[in-house]
């Protein structure tokens, strides 16, 4: 093989980043609530814990908004993931690497995952590929792409996917204009 790599797929980097951010900025830095209070809220799927939910879901730095606080966590997370992988022997002495790609595994894994510290409820999908968590992106497409671009590709040689959904009205006023703008 021209490239002798062996990869392990990382799923939910946006979700995990937001979970770490929620704990870091709310429990340790600002002390908005204790870890025990957060765990209790999670044990109840945030039902009846509206203040904690709003804090972690709406007020915490989130990956996908070109916010250095969250994006730095994502980069460190990917580095740590790769460092752990590289400690193990691989088949054919290949170079261990990662893949931040998901097609639908984020949905399947999300169904089997409990409530998380970022406000994600039990059973909801994890973030796909290198995308932000669903609803976390609040600063637009360019900010989201800027966050993803901070992930060093050389740490994920099997690929980093990013999927975007764009409302058709953003491409133009009618079908002819949309087709023209899209083809441009």
C-alpha positions as CSV (number, residue, x, y, z in Angstrom):
1,X,0.0,0.0,0.0
2,X,1.2,3.5,-0.8
3,X,0.0,4.7,2.6
4,X,0.2,2.2,5.4
5,X,-2.3,3.6,7.9
6,X,-4.8,2.1,10.3
7,X,-7.4,4.3,11.8
8,X,-9.9,4.4,14.6
9,X,-13.0,6.5,14.1
10,X,-13.8,9.3,16.4
11,X,-17.5,10.1,16.8
12,X,-19.0,13.1,18.4
13,X,-16.1,15.5,18.7
14,X,-18.4,18.5,18.9
15,X,-20.5,16.8,21.6
16,X,-17.5,15.8,23.7
17,X,-15.9,19.2,23.3
18,X,-19.1,20.9,24.5
19,X,-19.4,18.5,27.5
20,X,-15.8,19.3,28.6
21,X,-16.5,23.0,28.1
22,X,-19.7,22.8,30.2
23,X,-17.8,21.2,33.1
24,X,-14.8,23.5,32.8
25,X,-16.6,26.8,32.5
26,X,-19.5,26.1,34.9
27,X,-18.2,23.8,37.6
28,X,-14.5,24.7,37.8
29,X,-14.0,28.2,36.5
30,X,-17.2,30.1,37.3
31,X,-18.6,27.7,39.9
32,X,-22.1,28.2,38.7
33,X,-23.0,24.9,40.2
34,X,-21.2,21.8,41.7
35,X,-20.4,18.6,39.9
36,X,-22.8,16.8,42.1
37,X,-25.6,19.2,41.0
38,X,-24.8,18.7,37.4
39,X,-24.8,14.9,37.8
40,X,-28.1,15.1,39.6
41,X,-29.6,17.2,36.7
42,X,-28.2,14.7,34.2
43,X,-29.7,11.8,36.2
44,X,-33.1,13.5,35.7
45,X,-32.4,14.3,32.0
46,X,-32.4,17.9,33.1
47,X,-36.2,17.7,33.9
48,X,-36.8,20.2,36.7
49,X,-33.3,21.6,36.4
50,X,-34.0,24.4,34.0
51,X,-31.4,26.8,35.4
52,X,-28.6,24.3,35.0
53,X,-29.8,23.3,31.6
54,X,-29.9,26.9,30.3
55,X,-26.4,27.5,31.7
56,X,-24.8,24.5,30.0
57,X,-26.9,24.5,26.9
58,X,-27.2,28.3,26.2
59,X,-24.4,30.1,28.1
60,X,-21.3,27.9,27.7
61,X,-18.7,28.3,25.0
62,X,-19.6,25.8,22.2
63,X,-17.6,24.3,19.4
64,X,-18.6,25.5,16.0
65,X,-18.8,29.2,16.8
66,X,-15.1,30.1,16.1
67,X,-14.8,30.6,19.9
68,X,-11.2,29.9,20.9
69,X,-12.2,28.6,24.3
70,X,-14.2,25.7,22.9
71,X,-12.1,25.2,19.8
72,X,-8.9,24.8,21.9
73,X,-10.7,22.0,23.8
74,X,-11.5,20.2,20.5
75,X,-7.9,20.4,19.3
76,X,-6.6,19.1,22.6
77,X,-9.2,16.3,22.5
78,X,-8.2,15.2,19.0
79,X,-4.5,15.3,20.1
80,X,-5.2,13.2,23.2
81,X,-7.2,10.7,21.2
82,X,-4.4,10.3,18.7
83,X,-1.7,10.0,21.4
84,X,-3.7,7.2,23.1
85,X,-4.1,5.4,19.7
86,X,-0.4,5.6,18.9
87,X,0.5,3.7,22.1
88,X,-0.8,0.5,20.6
89,X,0.7,-1.8,18.0
90,X,-1.2,-1.9,14.7
91,X,-1.7,-4.5,12.1
92,X,1.2,-4.6,9.5
93,X,3.1,-2.0,11.6
94,X,0.9,0.6,10.0
95,X,0.8,4.2,11.1
96,X,-2.0,4.7,13.6
97,X,-4.3,7.6,12.9
98,X,-7.9,8.7,13.4
99,X,-10.9,9.4,11.3
100,X,-13.4,12.1,12.3
101,X,-16.1,10.8,10.0
102,X,-19.6,9.7,10.6
103,X,-22.4,8.8,8.3
104,X,-25.1,7.7,10.7
105,X,-23.1,6.1,13.6
106,X,-23.5,9.3,15.6
107,X,-27.3,8.7,15.6
108,X,-27.0,5.0,16.6
109,X,-24.4,5.8,19.3
110,X,-26.5,8.7,20.5
111,X,-29.5,6.4,21.0
112,X,-27.4,4.3,23.4
113,X,-25.9,7.3,25.3
114,X,-27.3,8.9,28.4
115,X,-27.7,12.6,29.2
116,X,-24.5,14.5,28.8
117,X,-23.1,17.6,30.6
118,X,-23.6,19.9,27.6
119,X,-27.4,19.6,27.9
120,X,-27.8,16.9,25.3
121,X,-30.7,14.7,26.4
122,X,-30.7,10.9,26.7
123,X,-30.9,9.2,23.3
124,X,-30.3,12.3,21.1
125,X,-27.8,12.0,18.3
126,X,-24.1,12.9,19.0
127,X,-22.6,15.5,16.7
128,X,-21.7,14.1,13.2
129,X,-18.2,14.1,11.9
130,X,-16.3,17.3,12.8
131,X,-19.6,19.3,12.9
132,X,-20.8,21.2,16.0
133,X,-23.5,19.6,18.1
134,X,-27.0,20.0,16.8
135,X,-28.2,23.5,17.7
136,X,-24.8,24.6,19.1
137,X,-23.7,26.6,16.1
138,X,-25.0,30.1,16.6
139,X,-22.5,32.2,14.7
140,X,-23.1,31.2,11.2
141,X,-21.5,29.0,8.5
142,X,-18.1,30.7,8.4
143,X,-17.7,30.5,12.1
144,X,-18.6,26.8,12.0
145,X,-16.1,26.2,9.2
146,X,-13.4,28.1,11.1
147,X,-13.8,25.9,14.1
148,X,-13.5,22.7,12.0
149,X,-10.4,24.2,10.2
150,X,-8.6,24.4,13.5
151,X,-8.5,20.6,13.7
152,X,-5.0,19.5,12.4
153,X,-5.6,17.2,9.4
154,X,-2.3,15.4,10.1
155,X,-3.9,14.1,13.3
156,X,-6.7,12.5,11.3
157,X,-5.2,11.1,8.2
158,X,-8.2,9.1,7.3
159,X,-10.3,12.2,7.1
160,X,-12.3,14.9,8.8
161,X,-15.8,15.3,7.5
162,X,-18.0,18.4,7.8
163,X,-21.6,18.4,6.6
164,X,-23.6,21.6,6.2
165,X,-27.3,22.2,5.5
166,X,-28.2,25.4,3.7
167,X,-31.7,26.7,3.4
168,X,-32.5,27.0,-0.4
169,X,-33.7,30.6,0.0
170,X,-30.1,31.6,0.9
171,X,-29.0,30.6,-2.6
172,X,-31.4,33.0,-4.4
173,X,-35.0,34.2,-4.9
174,X,-36.1,31.6,-7.5
175,X,-35.0,28.2,-9.0
176,X,-33.1,29.9,-11.9
177,X,-31.1,32.2,-9.6
178,X,-30.4,29.3,-7.2
179,X,-29.1,27.0,-9.9
180,X,-26.9,29.8,-11.3
181,X,-25.6,30.8,-7.9
182,X,-24.9,27.1,-6.9
183,X,-23.1,26.4,-10.2
184,X,-21.0,29.5,-9.7
